[in-house]
Amino acid sequence: QVQLVESGGGLVQPGGSLRLSCAASGRIFSIYDMGWYRQAPGKQRELVARITSDGTSNYADSVKGRFTISRDNAKNTVYLQMNSLKPEDTAIYLCNADVAVRGGYLPYEGNYWGQGTQVTVSS
């Protein structure tokens, strides 16, 4: 129905930058909120940042001032610009979206996850 595919992860030194992308595809009628979450080994999944369809965003306190979320509605894509990366940012980063899915007579709402992309911050 709907697929989310992340890209842009990798290994970076402390203080470096990465830009993650997440493209949504499938039977999309419209996309509401999109967001990034992360999960480090042995820890619970946590919100990194979310953005509404009109561009309103919110961030975890731990990334405020360092990360920026943005989206391109025409491309059904959300981005996460990560600057001043720290070792504690190391995690699998997962994309999430609330989507109105084309199906049947009327669209229906669903919540979807990508498979994640690994971000490792290490010297």
Secondary structure per residue as TSV (DSSP state, phi and psi in degrees):
chain	resnum	aa	ss	phi	psi
A	1	Q	-	360.0	-64.0
A	2	V	E	-133.0	134.2
A	3	Q	E	-122.7	140.1
A	4	L	E	-118.0	127.1
A	5	V	E	-124.8	118.1
A	6	E	E	-91.6	155.0
A	7	S	E	-154.1	164.2
A	8	G	-	105.7	-4.1
A	9	G	-	-71.6	174.4
A	10	G	E	160.7	-166.6
A	11	L	E	-101.6	130.0
A	12	V	E	-141.0	150.8
A	13	Q	-	-78.6	154.4
A	14	P	T	-53.3	136.6
A	15	G	T	90.5	-9.2
A	16	G	-	-82.6	-175.2
A	17	S	-	-132.6	152.7
A	18	L	E	-144.4	154.0
A	19	R	E	-125.2	118.5
A	20	L	E	-94.5	146.6
A	21	S	E	-127.9	150.2
A	22	C	E	-141.5	116.3
A	23	A	E	-106.3	130.8
A	24	A	E	-99.8	141.0
A	25	S	E	-146.5	166.0
A	26	G	E	119.4	-150.2
A	27	R	S	-87.0	68.1
A	28	I	E	-94.2	123.8
A	29	F	E	-90.8	-47.7
A	30	S	E	-161.0	161.1
A	31	I	E	-118.7	129.3
A	32	Y	E	-89.0	-117.1
A	33	D	E	-72.5	146.4
A	34	M	E	-128.8	152.1
A	35	G	E	-158.6	168.8
A	36	W	E	-120.0	134.6
A	37	Y	E	-124.1	165.5
A	38	R	E	-142.5	153.8
A	39	Q	E	-140.0	118.2
A	40	A	-	-94.9	157.8
A	41	P	T	-55.7	129.8
A	42	G	T	76.2	5.7
A	43	K	S	-121.5	160.9
A	44	Q	-	-76.5	154.7
A	45	R	-	-64.7	137.6
A	46	E	E	-133.4	150.8
A	47	L	E	-70.3	134.3
A	48	V	E	-100.0	-53.6
A	49	A	E	-163.3	149.5
A	50	R	E	-135.0	155.8
A	51	I	E	-142.3	136.0
A	52	T	-	-82.8	173.8
A	53	S	T	-66.2	-24.1
A	54	D	T	-97.1	8.0
A	55	G	S	97.4	3.2
A	56	T	-	-74.7	131.4
A	57	S	E	-125.9	157.2
A	58	N	E	-142.2	154.0
A	59	Y	E	-133.1	153.0
A	60	A	-	-66.7	146.0
A	61	D	T	-57.4	-33.4
A	62	S	T	-68.7	-16.0
A	63	V	T	-118.0	-4.0
A	64	K	T	-57.6	134.5
A	65	G	T	86.3	-12.3
A	66	R	T	-114.6	-35.1
A	67	F	E	-109.5	147.6
A	68	T	E	-134.1	125.9
A	69	I	E	-99.3	141.6
A	70	S	E	-148.7	168.3
A	71	R	E	-147.8	153.7
A	72	D	E	-118.8	101.8
A	73	N	G	-65.4	-31.1
A	74	A	G	-66.9	-27.9
A	75	K	G	-103.5	1.9
A	76	N	T	52.0	43.7
A	77	T	E	-128.8	139.6
A	78	V	E	-119.1	145.3
A	79	Y	E	-122.7	155.9
A	80	L	E	-135.7	108.8
A	81	Q	E	-88.4	120.5
A	82	M	E	-116.1	116.1
A	83	N	-	-115.7	164.5
A	84	S	S	48.7	49.3
A	85	L	-	-66.3	145.1
A	86	K	-	-120.2	157.2
A	87	P	G	-55.2	-32.5
A	88	E	G	-72.5	-5.5
A	89	D	G	-82.7	-6.6
A	90	T	-	-61.9	125.0
A	91	A	E	-178.5	171.5
A	92	I	E	-86.7	127.4
A	93	Y	E	-102.2	126.4
A	94	L	E	-118.6	139.3
A	95	C	E	-91.6	145.1
A	96	N	E	-139.2	144.4
A	97	A	E	-147.9	142.2
A	98	D	E	-97.0	119.6
A	99	V	E	-127.0	137.3
A	100	A	E	-89.1	117.7
A	101	V	E	-100.9	133.7
A	102	R	-	-67.9	129.2
A	103	G	-	-178.4	130.6
A	104	G	S	65.8	-138.5
A	105	Y	S	-82.7	-39.3
A	106	L	S	-128.6	153.4
A	107	P	-	-64.9	153.3
A	108	Y	E	-128.0	154.9
A	109	E	E	-93.0	142.0
A	110	G	E	-144.9	157.5
A	111	N	E	-112.8	128.6
A	112	Y	E	-127.4	149.7
A	113	W	E	-122.7	145.9
A	114	G	-	-83.8	178.1
A	115	Q	-	-87.3	-14.1
A	116	G	-	100.8	155.6
A	117	T	E	-134.8	137.1
A	118	Q	E	-81.7	131.5
A	119	V	E	-119.0	123.0
A	120	T	E	-123.5	123.9
A	121	V	E	-112.1	110.2
A	122	S	-	-158.9	147.6
A	123	S	-	-93.1	360.0
